[in-house]
């Protein structure tokens, strides 16, 4: 094992500047219940970009430094600085998950059992060459599974499974999912097909609709079509869906979903009520693809809720036993149900090239980047 260790950091200074850079750090030494992982693959997820870029204006970012040690700087609009005060002048580690080989282990039996194994890990700071992590943050991958195959074992797979388990726990029977052609959306589609759960997929492009239908999706509605509201309402009537998960956030899609749910619930009601139907309708917002205001046109009565959906909070509500089963399913099906496809692989230095940033910051469907820290 080498003594060289490099990590990618994101820092916001008092003068409203965001700086992204590579930093040399010491090799970690594991305590009793920890292992040191040689990170061989780490995905660039939307949640990672939120930490990486924060509120920086990346459209005007500047690159300096050298090819091997690039530095990216960008201005942070002054109105965002008060909400970022806990980040000021702190080198923030980036990367929520990744996978690699355990090269050192603490003295506990659980840590020693992982020595030499390929594991996935969650917990932050995976955009580095070597990471020290508690054994509970690690997922032992099946024999023969590569680090690249297991790099995205937590964020998308557990989020998709948490959506299904939340649906069950809250008494719903079908799901609506927006931006459904994403990597997470494709996973959710595969889960629902395997588990016999009705899933209404909302997309905005014809090629996305075709992609999901070719995967076996039964209900796909295109928000760009003039018939979107009618199509969504018809699908809700057929499935009885009363829970939705929306990664877009801003705009009026949440409102459209709630109104279509209400229209589906009210179709057989004879007497008008100013309070609407008593069918409870839930929309969870788990992303911010649109950072604008959430617009609600109140035609959906009073039996409804719009809430944030954060993976770790959701897992806490579901309980330890359920989460253990979820993690095991991911490990068992990481090359099938939970497989992720990457279109680009970059080194830590290449991830800090303006041309790379311009590409992966678009968060475009079918364009997923993987960082190879050892490259």
Secondary structure by P-SEA (a helix, b strand, c coil): cccbbbbbbbbbcccbbbbbbbbbbcbbbbcccbbbbccccccccaaaaaaaccccccccccccccccbbbbbbbcccccccccccccccbbbbbccbbbbbccccccaaaaaacccccccccccccccbbbbcccccccccccccccccccccaaaaaaaaaaaaaaaacccbbbbcccccaaaaaaaaaaaaabbbbbbbbccaaaaaaaaaacccbbbbccccaaaaaaaaaaaaccccbbbbccccccaaaaaaaaaaaaaaccccccccccccbbbbbbbccccccccccccccccccbbbbbbbaaaaaaaacaaaaaaaaaaaaacccccbbbbbcccccccccccaaaaaaaacccccbbbbbcccc
